[in-house]
Amino acid sequence: MAYTYEYARPMVCVDIIVYKIENTFPTHILLIERKNDPHKNCWALPGGFIEMEEDLVVSAYRELEEETNISGIQLEQLKTYGKPGRDPRGRTISVVFYGEASHKTEFKAGDDAADAQWVSLSELPDLAFDHKLIVDDFLKQINS
């Protein structure tokens, strides 16, 4: 059944922080290089838009596997981000998940990711969207 509404509705997406731990502290996160605009060729967290019939965490697992070929890690919900203007395509709300990868976790860029790399948390590049804020919030939570 199709519905129409008088009021605009936001788009909903998921973003995923995959991290590695050394000596009990997170040291690296997995970033993807965006293949498409907006922010083409910029580094970002893996993620994307939810499908209409998907649960949020299912969307997170799907996007993670599509963009990095990673599956089988446990994801937990971190926080929801929805500040207007965070995405130039329109009003977007992102539910962020995180999960720890083992040092043997293999990955490969796919779908709309041109590349994927482990990046040291002490040497983060400029990140697309509000992903730097998301990483900072993640570090505050995991280190508290």
For each residue, the residues with C-beta under 8 A, 3 or more apart:
1:
2:
3:
4:
5: 9
6:
7:
8: 91
9: 5
10: 82 90 91 92 93
11: 49 87 89 90 91 92 93
12: 49 50 92 93 94 95
13: 47 48 49 50 59 92 93 94 95
14: 47 48 50 56 59 60 63 94 95 96 97
15: 44 45 46 47 94 95 96 97 131 134
16: 45 46 47 60 63 64 75 96 97 98 99
17: 29 45 78 96 97 98 99 134 135 138
18: 29 30 46 64 68 70 73 98 99 100 101 105
19: 26 27 28 29 30 98 99 100 101 138 142
20: 26 27 28 29 100 101 102 103 105 118
21: 24 25 26 27 100
22: 25 27
23:
24: 21
25: 21 22 143
26: 19 20 21 29 121 139 142
27: 19 20 21 22 120 121
28: 19 20 118 119 120 121
29: 17 18 19 20 26 45 118 119 121 124 135
30: 18 19 46 68 70 101 107 116 117 118 119
31: 43 44 45 46 116 117 119 125 127
32: 43 44 45 46 67 68 109 113 114 115 116
33: 41 42 43 44 109 113 114 115 116 117
34: 37 39 40 41 42 43 44 112 113 114 128
35: 40 112 113 114
36: 40 112
37: 34 40
38: 87 88 89 128
39: 34 42 44 128 129
40: 34 35 36 37
41: 33 34 114
42: 33 34 39 126 127 128
43: 31 32 33 34 119 125 126 127 128
44: 15 31 32 33 34 39 47 127 128 129 131
45: 15 16 17 29 31 32 96 127 131 134 135
46: 15 16 18 30 31 32 63 64 67 68 113 116
47: 13 14 15 16 44 60 63 67 94
48: 13 14 59 63 66 67 111 112
49: 11 12 13 59
50: 12 13 14 54 56 59
51: 54 59 62
52:
53:
54: 50 51 58 59 62
55: 58 59
56: 14 50 59 60 77 95
57: 60 61 75 77 97
58: 54 55 61 62
59: 13 14 48 49 50 51 54 55 56 62 63
60: 14 16 47 56 57 63 64 75 95 97
61: 57 58 64 65 71 75
62: 51 54 58 59 65 66
63: 14 16 46 47 48 59 60 66 67
64: 16 18 46 60 61 67 68 70 71 73 75
65: 61 62 68 69 70 71
66: 48 62 63 110 111
67: 32 46 47 48 63 64 109 110 111 112 113 116
68: 18 30 32 46 64 65 107 108 109 110 113 116
69: 65 106 107 108 110
70: 18 30 64 65 73 101 105 106 107
71: 61 64 65
72:
73: 18 64 70 99 100 101 105
74: 99 100
75: 16 57 60 61 64 97 98 99
76: 97 98 99
77: 56 57 95 96 97
78: 17 96 97 98 134 137 138 141
79: 96 134 137 141
80: 93 94 95 96
81: 86 93 94 96 130 133 134
82: 10 86 92 93 94
83: 86 130
84: 91
85:
86: 81 82 83 92 94 129 130
87: 11 38 90 91 92 129
88: 38
89: 11 38 92
90: 10 11 87
91: 8 10 11 84 87
92: 10 11 12 13 82 86 87 89
93: 10 11 12 13 80 81 82
94: 12 13 14 15 47 80 81 82 86 134
95: 12 13 14 15 56 60 77 80
96: 14 15 16 17 45 77 78 79 80 81 134 138
97: 14 15 16 17 57 60 75 76 77 78
98: 16 17 18 19 75 76 78 138 142
99: 16 17 18 19 73 74 75 76
100: 18 19 20 21 73 74
101: 18 19 20 30 70 73 105
102: 20 105
103: 20
104:
105: 18 20 70 73 101 102
106: 69 70
107: 30 68 69 70 116
108: 68 69 116
109: 32 33 67 68 113 114 115 116
110: 66 67 68 69 113
111: 48 66 67
112: 34 35 36 48 67
113: 32 33 34 35 46 67 68 109 110 116
114: 32 33 34 35 41 109
115: 32 33 109
116: 30 31 32 33 46 67 68 107 108 109 113
117: 30 31 33
118: 20 28 29 30
119: 28 29 30 31 43 123 124 125
120: 27 28 123 124
121: 26 27 28 29 124 135 139
122:
123: 119 120
124: 29 119 120 121 127 132 135
125: 31 43 119
126: 42 43 132
127: 31 42 43 44 45 124 131 132 135
128: 34 38 39 42 43 44 131
129: 39 44 86 87
130: 81 83 86 133 134
131: 15 44 45 127 128 134 135
132: 124 126 127 135 136
133: 81 130 136 137
134: 15 17 45 78 79 81 94 96 130 131 137 138
135: 17 29 45 121 124 127 131 132 138 139
136: 132 133 139 140
137: 78 79 133 134 140 141
138: 17 19 78 96 98 134 135 141 142
139: 26 121 135 136 142 143
140: 136 137 143 144
141: 78 79 137 138 144
142: 19 26 98 138 139
143: 25 139 140
144: 140 141
